Amino acid sequence: MTRLVWLAITALITIVTANPIWADDPANARRPQGDAELRYWLENMIWHHRFSNDEITAATGMTADEIKAARTKFDIRDDNRPARAANSPLRVLPYPGGRHPRIGFLDGAVNPQRETKVSVFTPWDDKSYVVVDVPEALWSNLGLTYLAHTHIDTVWSKQGNAMERLEWNRRKDGSLDIQRRLPNGIEFGALIVPQREAVRMELWLKNGSKEKLSDLRVQNCVMLKGASGFAAQTNDNKLFRKPFVAVHDDSKKRWIITAWEPCHRPWGNAPCPCLHSDPKFPDCAPGEMQTLRGWLSFYEGSDIDAELRRIESLGWQTELLKK
């Protein structure tokens, strides 16, 4: 192979890896069904995630002409974007896909599934958001039991079992929930509840199989690409204080904080970049159900230690959310 050919191949790989649309499989596109769904997803993508037409096409499979016609039909413009009302809950929306939620380490998140991901918008900038992947991965004594992308095999993909496409259930109060059943009867689900000062989360698992489940480790990821000032590919801006993981912006005056209980491993993946307060379910007997509780919030100030102590004292670690 000549050096010129090698350089051309290398350049092409770089472009494909860096481009958030090419990095996603077109088969992931989901065309909204009916006017209500079409309007909802266009408002989600245009008003809040501020997608380009190419990103909308990657998410929906719609053509540029179809997007233009729908924007006109529903009067979705950049200058009529609704503002979040004062003292209302933090804005939380299902992540639409079409834009890769990571900056780097894309080979570790091939074809990311949108049904595990929600966007939480910062209170200080309505253009900035983090993408919470819950769950990103679930391990058990069976092996890798679930994965929200496709770069390595799960126990099911090794058997040729494809996962059903799902969507978040959108509730009138702004909360979101989802539930998945695996081929052997294991069920798990997530509940996301936005509040004025925080987003509360639950992740539950029910053992519908005939065998006891153990080593139930979970990865829940908070990706920072969409949050202005937080997307440096480093862990130098992060604080790891089990169960809390926090990251500050360039000014060191704004913070994003997450935690899960019981926390198994707090860490961050600098190339993504992202935060992890990864929990672990207790062992789960047949017919039994276990629940994990999570937290995400934003802080403006200079005393992060006091803020973490305040959050620790609130009792979210044991408080059940309304289903």
Secondary structure as the mmCIF struct_conf table of DSSP 4:
data_model
#
loop_
_struct_conf.conf_type_id
_struct_conf.id
_struct_conf.beg_label_comp_id
_struct_conf.beg_label_asym_id
_struct_conf.beg_label_seq_id
_struct_conf.end_label_comp_id
_struct_conf.end_label_asym_id
_struct_conf.end_label_seq_id
HELX_RH_AL_P HELX_RH_AL_P1 ARG A 3 ALA A 18
TURN_TY1_P TURN_TY1_P1 PRO A 20 ALA A 23
BEND BEND1 ASP A 24 ASP A 24
HELX_RH_3T_P HELX_RH_3T_P1 PRO A 26 ASN A 28
BEND BEND2 GLY A 34 GLY A 34
HELX_RH_AL_P HELX_RH_AL_P2 ASP A 35 LEU A 42
HELX_RH_PI_P HELX_RH_PI_P1 GLU A 43 HIS A 48
BEND BEND3 HIS A 49 HIS A 49
HELX_RH_AL_P HELX_RH_AL_P3 ASN A 53 THR A 60
HELX_RH_AL_P HELX_RH_AL_P4 ALA A 64 PHE A 74
TURN_TY1_P TURN_TY1_P2 ASP A 75 ASP A 75
HELX_RH_3T_P HELX_RH_3T_P2 ASP A 78 ASN A 80
HELX_LH_PP_P HELX_LH_PP_P1 ARG A 81 ALA A 85
TURN_TY1_P TURN_TY1_P3 ALA A 86 ASN A 87
HELX_LH_PP_P HELX_LH_PP_P2 SER A 88 ARG A 91
STRN STRN1 VAL A 92 PRO A 94
BEND BEND4 GLY A 98 ARG A 99
BEND BEND5 PRO A 101 PRO A 101
BEND BEND6 ILE A 103 GLY A 104
HELX_RH_3T_P HELX_RH_3T_P3 LEU A 106 GLY A 108
BEND BEND7 ALA A 109 ASN A 111
HELX_RH_3T_P HELX_RH_3T_P4 ARG A 114 THR A 116
STRN STRN2 LYS A 117 PHE A 121
TURN_TY1_P TURN_TY1_P4 PRO A 123 TRP A 124
TURN_TY1_P TURN_TY1_P5 ASP A 126 LYS A 127
STRN STRN3 TYR A 129 SER A 140
TURN_TY1_P TURN_TY1_P6 ASN A 141 LEU A 142
STRN STRN4 GLY A 143 LEU A 147
BEND BEND8 ALA A 148 HIS A 149
BEND BEND9 HIS A 151 ILE A 152
TURN_TY1_P TURN_TY1_P7 VAL A 155 TRP A 156
HELX_RH_3T_P HELX_RH_3T_P5 SER A 157 GLN A 159
TURN_TY1_P TURN_TY1_P8 GLY A 160 GLY A 160
HELX_LH_PP_P HELX_LH_PP_P3 ALA A 162 ARG A 165
HELX_LH_PP_P HELX_LH_PP_P4 TRP A 168 TRP A 168
STRN STRN5 ASN A 169 ARG A 170
HELX_LH_PP_P HELX_LH_PP_P5 ARG A 171 ARG A 171
TURN_TY1_P TURN_TY1_P9 LYS A 172 ASP A 173
BEND BEND10 GLY A 174 GLY A 174
STRN STRN6 LEU A 176 ARG A 181
TURN_TY1_P TURN_TY1_P10 PRO A 183 ASN A 184
BEND BEND11 GLY A 185 GLY A 185
STRN STRN7 GLU A 187 PRO A 194
BEND BEND12 ARG A 196 GLU A 197
STRN STRN8 ALA A 198 LYS A 206
BEND BEND13 SER A 209 GLU A 211
STRN STRN9 LEU A 213 LEU A 213
STRN STRN10 LEU A 216 MET A 223
TURN_TY1_P TURN_TY1_P11 LYS A 225 GLY A 226
BEND BEND14 ALA A 227 ALA A 227
TURN_TY1_P TURN_TY1_P12 SER A 228 GLY A 229
BEND BEND15 GLN A 233 GLN A 233
BEND BEND16 ASN A 235 ASN A 235
TURN_TY1_P TURN_TY1_P13 ASP A 236 ASN A 237
STRN STRN11 LYS A 238 ARG A 241
TURN_TY1_P TURN_TY1_P14 LYS A 242 PRO A 243
STRN STRN12 PHE A 244 HIS A 248
TURN_TY1_P TURN_TY1_P15 ASP A 250 SER A 251
BEND BEND17 LYS A 252 LYS A 253
STRN STRN13 ARG A 254 GLU A 261
BEND BEND18 PRO A 262 PRO A 262
STRN STRN14 CYS A 263 ASN A 269
TURN_TY1_P TURN_TY1_P16 ALA A 270 PRO A 273
STRN STRN15 CYS A 274 PHE A 281
HELX_LH_PP_P HELX_LH_PP_P6 PRO A 282 ASP A 283
STRN STRN16 CYS A 284 CYS A 284
TURN_TY1_P TURN_TY1_P17 PRO A 286 GLY A 287
STRN STRN17 MET A 289 GLU A 300
BEND BEND19 GLY A 301 SER A 302
HELX_RH_AL_P HELX_RH_AL_P5 ILE A 304 GLU A 312
TURN_TY1_P TURN_TY1_P18 SER A 313 LEU A 314
TURN_TY1_P TURN_TY1_P19 TRP A 316 THR A 318
HELX_LH_PP_P HELX_LH_PP_P7 GLU A 319 LYS A 322
#
